[in-house]
């Protein structure tokens, strides 16, 4: 794993809070994205922020299809952690 789970969650929480203007202190891994006002456009913006900030350690190992698959499947803040984690076989 490129980042420890706590560190990855902290990076994701920061990105989510920047896009949605939410206090990162209230965000947990199990916080439902719709409950904090995250729609599909905001979700794409969060992923874009994670990848553009250089925070994503393994974005180069995720194909466009993998990122696209992540978007509709992300239900909680913690579901965004895979954007930051290099697959074990990469």
C-alpha angles and dihedrals in degrees: 000000000000095000131023112255093251092049092046091049090050091054092048092047090052092051093046091048092050094050098040098032091235126146105259089215091071094052119098130173090259096048106126110237095220090054090063095046099264112156125176093271092052090047091056089048091052092050090046090052092049092051098040094048090061088242094121106089094190108027089120088061093053115081121219087256091056092051091046090051090051094056099066092036097053107105102153137032089255091057087072094062094089088070086068100040125085113224111249093242095051 
